[in-house]
Amino acid sequence: MMTLLWCLAAPTLVAAAMGAINAFTWTRGHATGDLSQVSVCIPARDEEATIEPVVRAALASNPLEVVVCNDNSTDATTELLAAIGATDPRLRVIDAPPLPAGWVGKVRACHLLTREATSATLIFVDADTEVRPGGLQRVIQLLDHHDASIVTAVPRQVVGSWMERLVVPLLHVTYTSWLPLALVWASKNPRFLAANGQIVGIRRSALTEIGGFEAIKDQVVDDMALCRRAKEHGHRVVFADGHHMANCRMYDSASQVWEGFSKNIFEGLGESIIALTAVSTLYILAFVAPYVLAMASIWLPELRPVAVTMLSVALLSRIALAIRHKHPVTSVVFHPLGVLVLIAIAWNSMRWSRSGTIHWAGRTYPRLSSRDTP
């Protein structure tokens, strides 16, 4: 019995050990890169709440230019961009035509931005991602230092609502628990890959070689698709901790958290129920079981050696991650609940996908397996 319990502790111990390794090796870069020949590209659709500070922060970084693709916005995004452009000629705004069949909206916007931008190096920034002073310089420094074709980074995640506090910090838990992140850049093997589309720096020559955004035009999980394609073509990809690069509040309500993660998770797992089941089981064993065993050990003293070890390791690892990435205390206190909510979202993602459609940003897309893939 005890042997089995110690075996069940393995996921918790592995996740903690991997987290410790990544704490020392996950690069943040240095704010020494040169932006004088860099185009900052921002796809925007109905972003009136964030577009002004995002664009002004990008301009304050002093790149060659900032290009925004206004993707059929129906709110005040258009007027806000016009007001900024009237005071800074480095901002150029292009209006996207209606979305063609077979394209995902953001990917189409990035395709149009690539055609409009003039620089040999492009940095794509989401319209809810406000770059910090020196943040984009870190992207360029990492491109140069690692002789990389792509740098993708996870900004500091800003949270407000209770659902955001529960779920969004689990992005860092997921990224750091299972893969030595240095392998993303050290190995060109596509199996060693992590990506985040909120900040993506890319060499135009590499983007052209891999077929541009047109090659991934129907991919909802576009960041992984782009970086995987780059690695398949022999390019180096750097996955960075973007805590000092930018701040991002992805979602501002429980419904947005539920829908936003639902659109990505199942497709990110290759639309495999086997993979979804395996990942769900792994997360329960690694992040929920320590708390369950600790409670059970109150009545079953023989469980205490395993329970205390698992809970201590899980808590220390989670606290360390929260300190590094400035997670709210509630995300630590209610960590197992957050994991269970994330698992529920993952299975809802499967339900969405099996229904044949994915809904996001006012648009509906067919699921991946019903589309032609590049």
N, C-alpha and C positions, 0 to 999 in steps of 0.2 A: 504493500500500500504506500509506504513512504517513498519507495523508489519511483512509483508512478507519479506521486505528487511533485517530487523533485524534477521529473521529466516535464511536467506541466509548467514548471517555473522557467523552463528554458526560453520561451518567447520574451518574458519580462526581462530576463538577464541579457539576452541578445540585444533587445531594443535599447536597454540602458548602456550597454557597452558600445554599441554603434553610435549612440548619441554623444557619448564622451569623446569618441574618436573625431566625430564631425565638429564638436565644439572647438577643437584645436586646429582642424584642417579646412573648415569651410571658409573660403576666402571672401573678404569684403573689399579687396582692392585698395588702391590709394588714389587720392584726389589730385593726380598729377597729369592726367591725359589732356591732350590738346583738342579743343572743340572747334577750332577755326575753320576746319574743312568737314564739318559734320552737319547733317540735316536731321533735325528732330521731327518725327512724323507722328501725328496724333489722329487716330480714327475716332470720330465722335458721332453719336446718334442720341438725340434727346438728352443732352448732358448739361442742362442749364444750371443745375445745382453745383457743378464742379468745374465747368470748362474754363471760367475766367481765372481762378487761381492756378489751375493746371497750366494754362498757356502762359500766363505771366511768369510762373516759376521756370518754365522751360526757356523763355526769352531771357530771364535773368542769368541763366547759365552761360549766355553769350555764345551760342552756336552760330554757324553761318546763317542758318535760316530755321524757321519753324513752319511746318506745313501741316495744315489740318484738313482732313476730309470730312466735310459735313454730310453725313449719310442720311439724307432725307429726314432731317429733324423736323418735328412738328411743334416744338416748344420754343423757348427764347434763345436757343443755342445760336441761331443765325445772327440775331441782333447783337448778342454779346461778342461774337467773333468780329463782327463788323466794327464795333466800337474799339476793340483792341487794335485791329488792323489800321484804323485811322490814325493811331498814335505811334505805331511801330512798323516800319516797312519790311522788317525781317519776317513778319507773319504773312503767309499766303494761305488763302482758304480756297479749296476746290469743292464743288458740289457734285456729289455722286449721282449718276443717273439711276433710274429704277433698277433694282437688283435683278440681274439675269437669272434664269433658271439654272440650277446646278451649283450656285455659289452660296457660301455662307457670308453674311453681311460684313463681319469684321475682316474676313480674309479679302473680300472684294475691295474694301476700303484701303487695306494695306497695299493691295496690288495697284490701285490708283495713286496712292502716295508714292510708291516706288517710281512710277512713271513721271511724277511731277517733281520730285526732289532732285537736286542737282549734284549732291555730293557722292563721293565714293564710299563713304561710311554713313549708315543710317541707324538712328536709334528710334525704335518704336516705343511710344509711351501711351498707356491707356488713358482715356479721358477722365478717369477717376484717380489717377496716380500723380501726385504732386512731388516733383523732384526736389531734393534738398540741395543746399549749396555744396558744390563739389561732387554731387551724386553722379552726374553724367560723365564727369572726368574720370570717375572710378571705372565706368564701363569701358571707356577708351583705353585706360591703363591696363585693364585686364585683357582686352583684345590684343594689345601690343605685347604685353609681358608673356602671354601664353602662345603667341603667334596663332591666335584663334580666328575662326571665321564668324562665330556667334558667341555672344555673352548674353545669357538670360539670368534674371535675378528676381528674388522675392523681396519686395519692399517691406518696410515696417507696416504691419496690418493694424489699422485703426478700427476699433469696435465700439459700438454704442449699446444696441439693444441686447436683451438677455440671450437671444438666440445667437447673435454674433459672438458674444462672449463665450458661449458654450462651444461653438463649432469652428469659427474661423481660426483660432489658435492651433487647432489640430492640423492645419497645413504644415506648420513647422514640425509637429510630432511625426507626421507622415514622411516628410522629406528627410528627417534626420535619423529615423529609427531603423531603417532596413538596408541602406546602401551607403558605402563609403563615398561621400560626395566628390572627393578628389578624383575618383575613378572616372567621373563624367568627362573631365578634361584630359586626364592622363591616359585614358584608353579610347581608341576610336571605335570600339565595339558598340554598336547601337543598343545592345542589351543594358549597358551601363548608361542610363539616361534619366535625367530629371529636367524639368523646364517650367518656366512661368512666363506667361505672355504679357504681364503687366509692364515689364521692361525688357526689351530685346534689342541689343546692338548687333549689327550684321554688316559684313563687307559686301558691297554691291556685286563684286566679281563672283563671290561664292553664291550669292542669291541667284545670279544669272545662271551659273553652272548647274544648280540643282533644279532649274526650271521655274524659279520665281514662285510667287504665291499662286500662280495659276496651277502649279503642280499639286497644291493641297486645297484647291478651291472649295471642296465639299466637306472639309474637315472641321467639325465643331471644336474638337480639342486641337486647335491649330498650332499651339506652341509646341506640343510634343511631336506633332506631325512634321513641322518644319525642322526641328532639331534632329529628329530621327533620320529624315531625308538627308540632312547635311552630313551626319555621321556615316550613313550608308555610302555617301560619295567621297568619303575619306577626309572630311573636314573636322577640325577640332572645335568642340563646343565646351564652353565654360558655364557652369551653373554656380551663381554667386549668391551670397547672403547680402541682400540689398537693403539691410536695415538703415545704413547711412546714405543710401542712394535716393530714397523716396519714401513718402507716406501714401498709403492707399486705404481707402474705406470702400471695399468692394460692394457691400450691401448695407442697407440701412433699415431692414425690417426682417422679421422672421420669415415672411413669405419669400422675400428675395433670396435669403440664405437657402431656403428649401429648394427653390427653383434653380438658383445659380449652380449649386453643387449637383443637383439632379441632372442637369444637362451634360455634365462632364464625366461623372464617376464611371458609369457603366461602359461608355465608349472608351474611356481611358484604360479599362481592363480588357479591351478587345472584344467587348460584347460577349464575354464568356461567363456563364452561370457558375461553372466550376471555379474560375478565378474569383468570382464574387463570393462564393461560399467559403473558399479557402481564406481570403482576406478577412472576411467577417469573423471567422473562427479565430484567426491569428490575433485580431484586435481584441476580441473578448478575452483570450488567454493572456495576452500581454498587458492589457490596460484595465480590465474589469475584474478578472479573477483574483488579483491580489487583495482587492477590497472585500470580495465575497468570502474568500478564505479567512481573512482577518476577522470578519464577523462570526464565521462558523467556529473559529478557534476559541471563542468565548465559551462555547459549550463543549467543544472537542479539543481538549488540551494537547492531544497528540499531533494536532495540525500546526501548533504554534511555531516550531522551528522553520517550517516552510513558509507559513503565512507571514511571520515577522520579516523574514529575508525578502520575500517578494514585495511586501508593502513598503519596506524601507527603501529598497532599490527603486521601485516605481515612483515613490514620492520624491526622493532626492533628485532623480533624473528629471521629473516634471518641474520641480522647483527651479532647477538649474536652467532649464529651457525657458521658463517664464522670466527669469532674471535677464537672460541674454537678449530676449526679444521683446521685453517689456509687456508681457501678457498680463491681463487683469487677474487679481487674486481669485476672483470667482471661477476663472477657467481652471485653476489648480484645485480648488475645493470641490468643484463639481465635475472633475475630469472624467470619471467613469460614466456619468450621465451624458456628458458631451459625446463620448465615444459611442454610446448606445444610440444617440440621436443621429450621429454620422452614419452608423450602420443602417438605420432606418431610411435615411436619405439615399444611401447606396442602393437599397432594394427598390426604393421608389424610382431611382434612375433606371433600374432594369425594367420596371413596369412601363415607364415612359418609352423606353427604347422598343420594348416588345409591342407596344401599341402602334408603332410605326412612325411616330413623330416626336420631335423635340421642339419645345417652345422656349423662345428667348428673345428679349428686346423687341417684342411686338411682331415677331416673325415665327413661322413654323417650318421646320426642316425635317426631311425624311431621315430615318435612322441610318447609321453607317452601312449596315449590310444590304440596304436596299439601294445603295448608290454605287456607281462605278468608282473604284479607288485607283489612285495613280500607281 
